[in-house]
Amino acid sequence: MNYQFLAALSGNSGSLVSKVKYKDKVCVLKQGHDNFANMASQYKQLKSLGLAVPKVYDYSNVHLLIEFIPGQSMYEYFQESDPTDFVDYIT
């Protein structure tokens, strides 16, 4: 897989997460020891239910390449917002 590295991203999964350009798309590349093939299958099932999840472009047992969806990170959201708004939203 040939991609152009754009930026390092942070996460909590223990995987190496990067923003990359793959062909003409900006994507998120997760690399590590997770079962990415299983994760890709779960994403596709959630998408079939009509949920907004990233498109899966490529995967193996050691990587997952998904659509980059621009927006505010959860960290940024909680820095700028009252967490009770989020709790009210999800309950």
C-alpha positions in Angstrom: 0.0 0.0 0.0 1.5 3.3 -1.1 0.4 6.4 0.9 1.7 9.9 1.8 2.0 10.6 5.5 0.2 13.8 6.5 0.0 13.9 10.3 0.1 11.8 13.4 -3.2 11.4 15.2 -3.9 10.4 18.8 -6.2 7.7 20.1 -6.6 5.3 23.0 -6.6 1.9 21.2 -2.8 1.4 21.4 -2.6 1.5 17.6 -0.4 3.8 15.6 -2.9 6.3 14.0 -2.0 8.5 11.1 -3.7 10.9 8.7 -2.5 9.9 5.2 -3.3 10.6 1.6 -4.1 7.4 -0.3 -4.7 7.8 -4.0 -6.9 11.0 -4.1 -8.4 10.6 -0.6 -7.5 11.8 2.8 -7.7 8.8 5.1 -7.0 7.5 8.6 -4.5 4.6 8.8 -4.5 2.5 12.0 -1.6 0.1 12.4 -0.8 -2.3 15.2 -1.9 -5.5 16.7 -5.7 -5.2 16.7 -7.9 -7.5 14.7 -8.5 -4.9 12.0 -10.3 -7.4 9.7 -12.9 -7.9 12.4 -13.1 -4.1 12.9 -13.7 -3.5 9.2 -16.5 -6.1 9.2 -18.1 -4.3 12.2 -17.9 -0.9 10.4 -19.6 -2.4 7.3 -22.4 -3.9 9.5 -23.0 -0.5 11.3 -23.0 1.3 7.9 -25.6 -1.2 6.6 -27.8 -0.2 9.6 -27.7 3.4 8.4 -25.2 4.7 11.0 -22.6 7.3 10.1 -19.3 5.4 10.1 -16.2 5.9 8.0 -15.9 4.1 4.7 -13.4 1.2 4.8 -10.9 1.5 2.0 -8.4 -1.3 2.9 -7.6 -3.6 5.7 -5.6 -6.6 6.9 -4.8 -8.2 10.2 -2.3 -5.4 10.9 -3.8 -2.3 9.4 -7.1 -0.5 8.7 -7.5 2.3 6.2 -10.7 4.3 6.6 -12.2 7.5 5.5 -11.1 10.7 7.3 -14.1 12.6 8.5 -13.1 16.1 9.4 -14.5 17.6 12.6 -13.9 18.3 16.2 -12.2 15.6 18.3 -13.7 14.4 21.5 -10.8 16.1 23.4 -11.6 19.5 21.7 -15.3 19.1 22.3 -14.8 18.6 26.1 -12.3 21.5 26.3 -14.9 23.8 24.8 -18.2 22.4 26.1 -20.0 21.4 29.2 -19.7 17.6 29.6 -23.3 17.5 30.9 -24.5 18.5 27.4 -22.9 15.4 26.0 -24.3 13.2 28.8 -27.8 14.6 28.2 -27.3 14.0 24.4 -26.4 10.3 24.8 -29.0 9.5 27.5 
